[in-house]
Every structure is written in C-alpha cells, then in structure tokens.
Amino acid sequence: MSVLTGMQSRRGGGGTITARHLSTRRALLVALSLVASPSGASPRPPDDPVAVALTLPSHARVTSGWLRPHLDRTRALVGADRARAADGLALSGRGVVIGLVDSGVDLAHRDLRAPDGATRVAWMLDYAAPPLGLHPALEARFAVDTPLGRRGAVLSRDDLDARIRTGTAPGDAVGHGTHALSIALGDDPAHRYVGVAPGATAVVVRASLRADRAAVPEALAALGAEFVFDRADALAMPAVVTLSLGTHRGAHDGDGALERSLARLIDDGRAPSRAIVTSAGNGGGRALHARVALARGATVPLSLRLAGAYAGAVGVAVAYTGALSIAAAWPDGTMGERVPTSLSITSRHAVEGSRISVTNAPDGASPVTAARVADVLFEAPGGVYTLWLRGEGRVDAWLYLDGNASELPAFLPPYADALSSVEMPATSASLIAVGALTTRAQWVDARGTPASRIGAVEGTVAPFSARGPSRTGDLRPDLVAPGDVVIAALSAQASASLAGPFADPALAVDAAHAVASGTSAAAPHVAGALALLFEESPRATQRELVAALTAGEALWNPARGWSDLDVVRALAALHASTQNTASTIRSVCSLPTSLTLGERAVIPCRALDADGSPAAATLALTATAGTAEAAVYLGLGRYALGYTAPRDAARATLTVTLDGAPLTHADVTFSAGPGTDDVTALGGCAATPARTAPAALLALLALVAARRGIRTAPRRCQRSPRPRRARADA
C-alpha cells in the first residue's frame, strides 16, 4: 500500500510550482504565498516574469504581490444529489455562471464539455497570451501591459470550440484550475465524477502570466473577477467567482488592495446576483502565525526555524500599529542592523554570504485600519533565526515562501500561534471563506494499487485547513466543504509533465481523474452550491446566500466556521422565515475573557426561538470600559458584535441583551507585554489562550463535548441568572 504523507513541492521549468491543493507521496501541502512588495524590494528568481506593479485599466496598483493556489463522493456529501431530486426542483446550476480565476483549464477535458463535444466555457480571458484581436473592445478593457509584453487574449465559446477541434485550445500545465472547475460544474461521460452544479456555465480566467506557472499577480485576480461578472451580465445570468488562491503577505485586516477590489465588485455582499468564494488557505496545524504583545520599551525575541538551504527566500509579514523597529539575528548570534518604521535595510553575513532584508512599512499606515506591514526576507541556510522586536502593542507575523523556496519554516514557542492562519483575500469579511473537510482517507490508483493519506479522518476538518479568526477578529472561515482527498478532473497537460504537481502515479485514479487535497478543492464545492441557490433565487445577494449556507449550527468555530456545507439545508433556510420570537433560553453568544489592550474582538451570537430555529431579535452589547459596537445582522439569526478593548484599564464587564433582556455577560481582563496570553473565543461561553497548545486542545475537547450533548461548566465564564445551555461546534 502506498502511504502518502508530508508535503508537496515539485520543481519544473526553472522554478518550484507549489500548488496548495495537491497530495503526493509526501502529501498535505501547506503551500505558502509568493508575493512581491509594493516597493519592489523583494528579490525575484531570474525566471519570474514580473517584478513590478502592473498598470491596469480599472485597478491601478491593485497588484502589490502574487497569489498561490490552495487544492465522486463529495456531491452526495454536500447534498447536491438531494437538491437535484428534492421537490422536483432538479437543480443543476442551469442559467448561472461559475467563474474560475486560476492557472487555466484543460478545455479539451471530457468532463468540461457538453455531450455533443462543445465546450461549456462561454468566455475565457487568458493572461498567458497576447491579445488576439478577436474581441478588441473586451481586450481594450481587460488586457494589461507587462514586462513580457501586452497580455490578455479574450476568446468566446465559438473561438474555443474551433481551437479544440484543431488541438490548439489553451491548456492547464499546472492542473490546479482544471481540478477546481470540475468540482464546481464537471460531469464525466460515465457520470461518476459529477460536479456540484453540472448544468452551470463556465467563464474562465487564466490569471498567471506564464502557462507553466501557478503564481497569480493580485491585480490579475481582481481584474479576472471583474471579467467574470462583466460576461455574466452580458449573458443575463447571476454569477459566482471561485478564487482558490491566497497569500500571507499583508496585514490580514480586510483592507488590502485586492480585498477591497473584490469587495467592491459585489458591494460588500449586497449586490444581487453576485458572489465571490475564496479558499481559506492550508496553514492549519502549522506554526505559520505568531502573536506578540509588546509592553512600552520592551524588546522581545521572535524566533523561527528555517528547515534547510533555500534557492529562494523565506518571508515574514509583520503587521502592527504605531511604531516598531526590527533587528534580525543569525543562528550564530550575528546581528543585523535595527530597522525602524519607514526604512529598508539589507544585512549580510560576513562569512556565509547569506542576507536578511527588512522593509519596514515604506508605504505608511492604512488610512482605514492604521495597520503597517513590515516585510522580512531570509535568503539564508537552515537554522533558528530571531527577529528582535521593539515597540508597543500587538504584533502579528506570518511566514510565507518566496521565489524557489520549497520547504516549510515555522515560528517557535512561546509566540507561535495555531490560530489566525486564514490567508488573504479570505480574511475579508465581504468574501466567502471556505475551509476543508476530509471526505476520504483511501483510494485505488490507476494501477490498481491501494493508497491512503496518513492522518485523514473522514468527516472531520482537515488538519491543514486554515483556522480563524482574522487579525481584526472577523469570523473567518464562514464554513467548511470537502477538500481533503477529493477526486476530480486531471488536466492532460499536467499529467504529461514529469515534473508537474500531478506527476506522481499514486495520484491518478484513471487517465482523466486524480486525487488532490486543499482548501482549493473546498472553495469550488461552495461555488457550485451557490450556483444551485442562484438557480432557485437568481436575485439573491451574497449575504442572503451565506446566511442560508451557514444556517446549521449555533456558534462560529475557528476550524469549522459556522457549519458544514449542506445544500438541502441551505435551500430550506433560503425559503424559511426568520420572524420567530427569540428566546433567551436558547440564544447564545461567545464572549472573550481576556484581551490585550486596544485589541478588537468580534463576538458571534445566534438568536434562536424556543425550538432552536433562527429568530429575529435586537441584540446589544454594553461595556464598562472600552468601545462596544452596534450589532451586525448576518442573516438567519446570526449576529456579530464588535468590541475594542481600552488602552488604559485592567478589566471590564461585557453584557449582551436580547430584546432588552439580559442574555449573557463576562468579566474581561486586559493585559500587555511579553508572555501575555491573547484570547480567542471558540464557542459557547468558553475562551482559550491562543498561544497555549494544551489549553487550546482542552477547549476543543470541551466543544466536542458540547456538540455531543455533554454538559460542561467553563470556570472562566459567567452567565446570566436564567438557565441556558450553550451549543458549540467542534
């Protein structure tokens, strides 16, 4: 039996293609992002085509960096089969556009063609090719100038069919896009590997500038999504864009250029007939995030381990407010120069010739969130390195890979944090963020050899699936869908590559289908589900559809979000009334019990009636210190209450009322300084230190107990006098 475990990194064409959705003999990749800093200070490998910002028609300087990809039985698991049969609806996504912004698509693949052989792709925008002049008005709007020349070929269905017949249609050398699109809408002739919405119409954007590369410039991701909605409007169809790409390079606060651009396309979820789905990322279970609370005047060492010699570089994105200086140290104690805010300095090791570059927030602070971002690049051999941080307040840091680097680094205790690993743009509360469920642990490859992935447990959240919340406390991810060991279409170009991500023969289950894992595979499941909901309710908004998709559970959970994907439940919720009377007996909120000074938290609440069904209510938060925000209604009884801790108090009491009656309250303590345990609420009334693994494990076990009906009584939580029982998801 072939046992698959570990990580995926395949070298091809002079660079390392690190595709986030892939499983091989060393499966379960946590692929880190490749991005370039706005200032151009980040080193690029020689074969990387773009090292400068692109000039775009409608997204000027959106592109500050690059995005990397995240990727039979899953259709039944998410309820798509039942949705097709329920009440005679026969929902298939017909009349709805699913837009894919990715590495491309194998247009000749049988799963992506109609029974008569015609393509199911209505339009394609190809940034790996120059404009062809077939649709000059569209190319004038969407083509871009790059160091490789002008890029952006637009092709219609007729153009693509003609190229399929002559064998000159654009392909997918990476395989990531083909696998993802077939999950959303594929249908193989044998009807064995059927997508969630096999009747939907595809619009495809190959957003990489080279056909053999998976990395996507951020600006082209935004422009590609705009193209999808433009073509859907021309077809008079609702549309959902699936974006299985992400990066850790940035502030993780929803205020990045890409996040804002995507949010504008859907009016923050309020625009009818439009939705955008993003993969949450594959950083779960890895120490890719660190959090430090700096007391005034303190200098704190943040340590990280590089796993080996790197052809590229390892990057650290450091987000903070106020002022921060950074000095990097090599394993032998050699210190680089201290770099204050707004400066960039590269330090070199005199003996080994390695270098560490610190670019400390040259673009200033965000006018919306006041966040600054420093970027540290290590072009150095393996070992334990240290960033000496000096400043005041909370500092968050994320690791990513740059250039040809392929091995995974990690932060070290005490500041390594298993939470807040969701990548951008999924950190934006305006977009739908999707984590991954494990659907199977074993399969039989095309040679008839049984294969399995170590650690895969069916029905559980995949260990690699990114955990929330975001840096600003937003409740990401929204939900989880099948994404671990998923069988879907295999691009012919990817399978033919001896160095490509699907080259391992254990991945192929037949000549046209292969196994892949990652939140890249989860996002298109949700895109397909949204196509079914749009078919039923074409003028629905994303906010309405997300409320329907997440109607199953009481409270948000950092691993699972609000719920698992269930299309039948979502259809029922879409039609259900929420005008029931809320009950303080059944309604629940999740309050923190400790925060750092000045930290913002988002408190999830669920208003339920006496039978446990979603209810309409008026929720309000009051605090004896700090700033309480008005409740935001998320649909179907879900609410989010914002709270910002004070900067000059030791404790406060938070109280939530429901229709004027006390619902719950908690005493919150505030602290700052090295070693402070930042607290993230997990569900019910309990909270756990974000940095302490044993406490986090105990909290998750408590949540499992709550889900199974075992009564627990968290010591750190106070409830209102009326008896209630908190429900939480594991």
CORZINOR-V871442 format. One record per residue. N is the residue number from 0. PSI is psi in radians with two decimals (none if undefined). Layout:
[[N/PSI] [N/PSI]]
This chain:
[[0/2.30] [1/2.20] [2/2.11] [3/2.21] [4/2.88] [5/-2.37] [6/2.83] [7/2.25] [8/1.93] [9/2.30] [10/2.36] [11/2.39] [12/0.56] [13/-0.05] [14/3.00] [15/2.08] [16/1.92] [17/1.62] [18/2.19] [19/-0.23] [20/0.14] [21/2.55] [22/2.35] [23/-2.77] [24/-0.45] [25/1.26] [26/-3.00] [27/0.97] [28/2.37] [29/1.61] [30/2.24] [31/2.86] [32/2.67] [33/1.97] [34/2.77] [35/2.46] [36/2.65] [37/-0.50] [38/-0.14] [39/0.21] [40/-0.35] [41/2.28] [42/2.55] [43/2.54] [44/2.68] [45/-0.53] [46/0.05] [47/2.24] [48/-0.44] [49/2.18] [50/0.19] [51/2.83] [52/2.48] [53/2.67] [54/2.01] [55/2.64] [56/-0.71] [57/0.11] [58/1.04] [59/2.13] [60/0.50] [61/-0.60] [62/1.76] [63/-0.05] [64/-2.81] [65/2.72] [66/2.60] [67/2.64] [68/2.61] [69/-0.49] [70/none] [71/-1.12] [72/-0.16] [73/-0.52] [74/-0.74] [75/-0.64] [76/-0.61] [77/0.01] [78/0.18] [79/-0.63] [80/-0.75] [81/-0.59] [82/-0.59] [83/-0.54] [84/-0.31] [85/2.27] [86/0.46] [87/0.28] [88/-0.62] [89/0.84] [90/2.32] [91/0.03] [92/0.15] [93/2.38] [94/0.23] [95/2.44] [96/2.29] [97/2.03] [98/2.28] [99/2.15] [100/1.90] [101/-2.65] [102/-0.02] [103/-3.08] [104/2.46] [105/1.62] [106/-0.40] [107/-0.09] [108/2.38] [109/-0.49] [110/-0.30] [111/0.36] [112/2.67] [113/2.90] [114/-0.51] [115/0.06] [116/-0.15] [117/2.62] [118/2.63] [119/0.11] [120/1.97] [121/-0.63] [122/2.64] [123/2.42] [124/2.07] [125/1.85] [126/-0.02] [127/0.03] [128/2.65] [129/2.80] [130/2.47] [131/-0.19] [132/0.13] [133/-0.54] [134/1.29] [135/-0.60] [136/-0.74] [137/-0.69] [138/-0.55] [139/-0.54] [140/-0.64] [141/-0.23] [142/2.71] [143/2.72] [144/2.27] [145/2.95] [146/-0.31] [147/0.02] [148/-3.05] [149/2.36] [150/2.49] [151/1.33] [152/2.30] [153/2.24] [154/2.41] [155/3.09] [156/-0.77] [157/-0.71] [158/-0.75] [159/-0.73] [160/-0.71] [161/-0.69] [162/-0.55] [163/-0.72] [164/-0.57] [165/0.02] [166/0.37] [167/0.28] [168/2.58] [169/2.50] [170/-2.81] [171/1.55] [172/-0.38] [173/-0.70] [174/-0.22] [175/-0.83] [176/-0.69] [177/-0.80] [178/-0.78] [179/-0.80] [180/-0.65] [181/-0.51] [182/-0.71] [183/-0.75] [184/0.17] [185/2.83] [186/1.79] [187/2.74] [188/-0.53] [189/-0.07] [190/0.56] [191/-0.81] [192/1.52] [193/2.32] [194/3.03] [195/-0.65] [196/1.30] [197/-0.13] [198/-0.01] [199/2.80] [200/2.40] [201/2.48] [202/2.19] [203/2.40] [204/2.02] [205/1.85] [206/-0.04] [207/2.57] [208/-0.19] [209/2.43] [210/-0.40] [211/0.33] [212/2.53] [213/-0.40] [214/2.43] [215/2.19] [216/2.43] [217/-0.71] [218/-0.65] [219/-0.47] [220/-0.77] [221/-0.77] [222/-0.60] [223/-0.72] [224/-0.68] [225/-0.68] [226/-0.76] [227/-0.86] [228/-0.60] [229/-0.80] [230/-0.59] [231/-0.70] [232/-0.70] [233/-0.56] [234/-0.06] [235/0.80] [236/2.58] [237/2.77] [238/2.56] [239/2.29] [240/2.31] [241/2.22] [242/1.66] [243/1.02] [244/2.74] [245/3.04] [246/2.64] [247/0.08] [248/1.67] [249/-3.00] [250/-0.26] [251/0.63] [252/0.17] [253/0.04] [254/0.22] [255/2.80] [256/-0.74] [257/-0.78] [258/-0.76] [259/-0.70] [260/-0.78] [261/-0.71] [262/-0.65] [263/-0.58] [264/-0.45] [265/0.23] [266/0.83] [267/0.58] [268/0.03] [269/-0.25] [270/2.30] [271/2.59] [272/0.32] [273/2.48] [274/2.65] [275/2.21] [276/2.35] [277/2.58] [278/2.45] [279/-0.42] [280/2.91] [281/0.62] [282/0.07] [283/2.50] [284/0.06] [285/2.58] [286/1.11] [287/-0.18] [288/2.51] [289/2.61] [290/2.28] [291/2.37] [292/1.97] [293/2.18] [294/2.69] [295/2.22] [296/-0.09] [297/2.61] [298/2.16] [299/2.36] [300/2.13] [301/1.96] [302/2.56] [303/2.66] [304/2.20] [305/2.37] [306/-0.38] [307/-2.96] [308/2.47] [309/2.34] [310/-0.45] [311/-2.28] [312/2.75] [313/2.32] [314/2.67] [315/2.09] [316/2.17] [317/2.03] [318/2.35] [319/2.95] [320/2.76] [321/-2.33] [322/2.54] [323/2.35] [324/2.60] [325/2.31] [326/2.27] [327/2.52] [328/2.41] [329/2.89] [330/-0.49] [331/0.12] [332/-0.11] [333/2.24] [334/2.38] [335/3.06] [336/2.56] [337/2.30] [338/1.95] [339/3.01] [340/2.41] [341/0.02] [342/2.82] [343/2.20] [344/2.38] [345/2.20] [346/2.45] [347/2.52] [348/2.19] [349/-0.52] [350/-0.99] [351/-0.19] [352/0.06] [353/2.89] [354/2.68] [355/2.15] [356/2.25] [357/2.07] [358/1.83] [359/1.60] [360/0.99] [361/-0.37] [362/0.07] [363/-2.89] [364/2.65] [365/2.31] [366/-0.25] [367/-0.88] [368/-0.12] [369/0.20] [370/2.51] [371/2.66] [372/2.14] [373/2.62] [374/2.19] [375/2.16] [376/2.19] [377/1.95] [378/1.43] [379/2.79] [380/3.11] [381/2.80] [382/-3.14] [383/2.07] [384/2.79] [385/2.35] [386/2.04] [387/1.94] [388/2.29] [389/2.19] [390/-2.51] [391/2.43] [392/-2.91] [393/2.40] [394/2.27] [395/2.51] [396/2.52] [397/2.47] [398/2.54] [399/2.87] [400/2.51] [401/2.60] [402/-2.32] [403/0.11] [404/2.47] [405/-0.32] [406/2.70] [407/2.15] [408/3.11] [409/2.52] [410/2.74] [411/2.76] [412/2.73] [413/0.04] [414/-0.10] [415/2.43] [416/2.16] [417/-0.23] [418/3.13] [419/0.77] [420/0.10] [421/2.37] [422/2.84] [423/2.50] [424/0.10] [425/-0.25] [426/-0.27] [427/2.20] [428/-0.20] [429/-0.19] [430/2.83] [431/2.06] [432/2.29] [433/2.21] [434/-3.12] [435/2.39] [436/2.64] [437/2.20] [438/-0.47] [439/2.80] [440/-0.31] [441/2.73] [442/3.01] [443/2.19] [444/3.14] [445/-0.32] [446/-0.04] [447/0.20] [448/2.19] [449/2.45] [450/2.76] [451/2.90] [452/2.15] [453/2.36] [454/-0.12] [455/2.14] [456/2.00] [457/2.39] [458/-0.02] [459/2.84] [460/2.29] [461/2.43] [462/-0.47] [463/-0.23] [464/2.28] [465/2.54] [466/2.61] [467/-2.95] [468/-3.04] [469/3.04] [470/-0.58] [471/0.11] [472/0.04] [473/2.55] [474/1.51] [475/2.40] [476/2.99] [477/-0.73] [478/3.06] [479/2.67] [480/2.88] [481/2.25] [482/0.00] [483/2.11] [484/1.15] [485/2.30] [486/2.21] [487/-3.00] [488/2.45] [489/2.11] [490/2.35] [491/-0.62] [492/-0.64] [493/-0.71] [494/-0.44] [495/-0.24] [496/2.19] [497/-0.30] [498/0.09] [499/3.02] [500/-0.36] [501/0.31] [502/-0.41] [503/2.10] [504/-0.35] [505/-0.29] [506/-0.54] [507/2.25] [508/-0.36] [509/-2.99] [510/-0.29] [511/0.06] [512/2.60] [513/2.87] [514/2.42] [515/2.73] [516/2.53] [517/2.85] [518/-0.24] [519/-0.57] [520/-0.40] [521/-0.73] [522/-0.79] [523/-0.40] [524/-0.78] [525/-0.63] [526/-0.75] [527/-0.71] [528/-0.72] [529/-0.59] [530/-0.68] [531/-0.73] [532/-0.67] [533/-0.61] [534/-0.66] [535/-0.59] [536/1.40] [537/-0.43] [538/0.19] [539/2.69] [540/2.85] [541/-0.69] [542/-0.71] [543/-0.70] [544/-0.64] [545/-0.70] [546/-0.68] [547/-0.73] [548/-0.51] [549/0.53] [550/0.00] [551/-0.60] [552/2.91] [553/-0.80] [554/2.76] [555/2.61] [556/2.43] [557/-0.39] [558/-0.75] [559/-0.18] [560/-2.46] [561/-0.52] [562/3.02] [563/2.73] [564/2.20] [565/1.85] [566/-0.70] [567/-0.77] [568/-0.70] [569/-0.70] [570/-0.73] [571/-0.73] [572/-0.58] [573/-0.55] [574/-0.17] [575/2.65] [576/2.48] [577/0.43] [578/0.54] [579/2.88] [580/2.16] [581/2.61] [582/2.29] [583/-0.22] [584/-0.71] [585/-0.46] [586/2.61] [587/2.67] [588/2.76] [589/1.85] [590/2.49] [591/2.83] [592/-0.21] [593/2.53] [594/2.83] [595/2.74] [596/2.26] [597/-0.02] [598/2.49] [599/2.38] [600/2.59] [601/2.15] [602/2.01] [603/2.41] [604/2.71] [605/2.09] [606/2.10] [607/2.63] [608/-3.05] [609/-0.40] [610/0.02] [611/0.20] [612/2.67] [613/2.49] [614/2.69] [615/2.46] [616/2.95] [617/1.91] [618/2.49] [619/2.53] [620/2.31] [621/2.69] [622/2.48] [623/-0.24] [624/2.68] [625/-3.00] [626/2.10] [627/2.39] [628/2.80] [629/2.61] [630/2.46] [631/2.14] [632/2.17] [633/0.03] [634/2.60] [635/0.82] [636/0.04] [637/2.38] [638/2.68] [639/2.22] [640/2.17] [641/2.51] [642/2.35] [643/2.17] [644/2.61] [645/2.95] [646/0.00] [647/0.58] [648/2.74] [649/-0.49] [650/2.89] [651/2.80] [652/2.18] [653/2.34] [654/2.30] [655/2.28] [656/2.60] [657/2.01] [658/0.66] [659/-0.17] [660/2.54] [661/2.30] [662/-0.93] [663/2.85] [664/2.85] [665/2.53] [666/2.20] [667/2.32] [668/2.61] [669/2.48] [670/2.86] [671/2.68] [672/2.81] [673/2.41] [674/-0.07] [675/2.36] [676/1.90] [677/2.42] [678/2.36] [679/2.16] [680/2.39] [681/-0.47] [682/2.84] [683/-2.18] [684/0.10] [685/2.76] [686/2.77] [687/2.50] [688/2.25] [689/-0.37] [690/-0.21] [691/1.90] [692/-0.84] [693/-0.72] [694/-0.69] [695/-0.71] [696/-0.75] [697/-0.69] [698/-0.73] [699/-0.66] [700/-0.66] [701/-0.64] [702/-0.67] [703/-0.75] [704/-0.74] [705/-0.69] [706/-0.55] [707/0.12] [708/0.21] [709/2.19] [710/2.29] [711/2.73] [712/1.53] [713/2.24] [714/-0.49] [715/0.21] [716/2.34] [717/2.42] [718/2.82] [719/2.81] [720/-0.49] [721/2.40] [722/2.29] [723/2.82] [724/2.02] [725/2.44] [726/2.38] [727/2.74] [728/2.46] [729/none]]
